Amino acid sequence: MQIENIGWLQQALINLDLVNEVAYQKTVSELLDEQPHLMGFLFNLEEEFAENPHELLIRSAVAFQQSLVSIGLNFKTVTPTLLEEVIAQKVDLFNALDSTEEGFNEQLLFHKTSSPAAVQGLIAYIDQNTMDTEFDAAARNNMLLILSALVELFEEAIATGDEAKPTHT
């Protein structure tokens, strides 16, 4: 599944920024209940990023899931196996992109990502809400890896037919 139109994602990010802290925490808890392996992975990245970019990563995951639910999609639970496979694929892709003569090329990454508009929208949201002192180039590249994996994991978890289950919003 390639996601081209990200207007619904931008709207979800805006809506999430407008809710109060209690409603936001409830939404995060619901997503943690629905996607324990994925959210556990994201929470465990706390040491990899400064506090604000890490919180924006969590907000991005919540907003991306909510935006997909808003267009009528339901999800299977992301399994540890799927999580490991997608992360390994993304690490291999990033290593390949980084080993080129020109070095890491963000635009080439977007051409190799399943939904480049979604990844670009999420990284733009994080870029707009962080300062250079808390989000250097290395952290940003790591964030791109995580965001591209996050988008693909949600796409892989889209439930169809008999496997569909209601998702809380």
KAFENBEL-V356067 format. One record per residue. N is the residue number from 1. SS is DSSP state (~ for helix, > for strand, _ for the rest). OMEGA is omega in radians with two decimals (* if undefined). BURIAL is # if it has 24 or more other ideal C-beta (glycine too) atoms within 12 Angstrom, else .. Layout:
# KAFENBEL-V356067
n: [N N]
ss: [SS SS]
omega: [OMEGA OMEGA]
burial: [BURIAL BURIAL]
This chain:
# KAFENBEL-V356067
n: [1 2 3 4 5 6 7 8 9 10 11 12 13 14 15 16 17 18 19 20 21 22 23 24 25 26 27 28 29 30 31 32 33 34 35 36 37 38 39 40 41 42 43 44 45 46 47 48 49 50 51 52 53 54 55 56 57 58 59 60 61 62 63 64 65 66 67 68 69 70 71 72 73 74 75 76 77 78 79 80 81 82 83 84 85 86 87 88 89 90 91 92 93 94 95 96 97 98 99 100 101 102 103 104 105 106 107 108 109 110 111 112 113 114 115 116 117 118 119 120 121 122 123 124 125 126 127 128 129 130 131 132 133 134 135 136 137 138 139 140 141 142 143 144 145 146 147 148 149 150 151 152 153 154 155 156 157 158 159 160 161 162 163 164 165 166 167 168 169]
ss: [_ _ _ _ _ _ ~ ~ ~ ~ ~ ~ ~ ~ ~ ~ ~ ~ _ _ ~ ~ ~ ~ ~ ~ ~ ~ ~ ~ ~ ~ ~ ~ _ ~ ~ ~ ~ ~ ~ ~ ~ ~ ~ ~ ~ _ _ _ ~ ~ ~ ~ ~ ~ ~ ~ ~ ~ ~ ~ ~ ~ ~ ~ ~ ~ ~ ~ _ _ _ > > _ _ _ _ ~ ~ ~ ~ ~ ~ ~ ~ ~ ~ ~ ~ ~ ~ ~ ~ ~ ~ ~ _ _ _ _ _ _ _ ~ ~ ~ ~ ~ ~ _ _ _ _ ~ ~ ~ ~ ~ ~ ~ ~ ~ ~ ~ ~ ~ _ _ _ ~ ~ ~ _ _ ~ ~ ~ ~ ~ ~ ~ ~ ~ ~ ~ ~ ~ ~ ~ ~ ~ ~ ~ ~ _ > > _ ~ ~ ~ _ _ _ _ _ _]
omega: [3.08 -3.11 -3.08 -3.07 -3.08 3.09 3.11 3.09 3.11 3.11 3.12 3.11 3.11 3.14 -3.14 3.10 -3.10 -3.10 3.12 -3.04 3.14 3.13 3.12 -3.13 3.08 3.13 3.10 3.12 3.12 3.13 3.07 3.09 -3.09 -3.07 -3.03 -3.10 3.13 -3.11 3.07 3.07 -3.12 3.12 -3.14 3.09 -3.09 -3.11 -3.10 -3.05 2.99 -3.04 -3.09 3.10 3.11 3.10 3.10 3.04 3.11 3.12 3.12 3.12 3.13 -3.12 -3.14 3.11 3.14 -3.13 3.10 3.08 -3.11 3.09 2.99 -3.12 3.03 -3.01 2.88 3.08 3.05 -3.13 3.06 3.13 3.11 3.13 -3.14 -3.13 -3.10 3.12 3.13 3.10 -3.13 3.10 3.10 3.12 -3.13 3.10 3.11 3.13 -3.11 -3.08 3.11 -3.11 -3.12 -3.06 -3.07 -3.12 -3.09 -3.13 3.08 3.07 -3.10 3.10 -3.11 3.14 -3.06 3.12 -3.05 -3.12 3.12 3.13 3.12 3.12 -3.13 3.13 3.09 3.10 3.14 3.10 -3.08 -3.05 3.10 3.07 -3.14 -3.09 -3.13 -3.02 -3.11 -3.07 -3.14 3.11 3.14 3.09 3.07 3.12 3.09 3.10 -3.11 -3.13 3.12 3.06 3.14 -3.14 -3.12 3.13 3.09 3.11 3.13 -3.08 3.13 -3.10 3.10 3.01 -3.05 -3.09 -3.12 3.05 3.14 3.08 -3.14 3.03 *]
burial: [. . # . . # . # # # . # # . . # . . . . . . . . . . # # . . # # . # # . # # # . # # . . # . . . # # . . # # # # # # # # # # # # # # # # # . . . # # # # # # . . . # # . . # # . . # . . # # . . # . . . . . . . . # . . # # . . # # # # # # # # # # # # # # # . # # . . . . # . . . # # # # # # # # # # # # # # # # # # # # . . . . . . . . # . #]
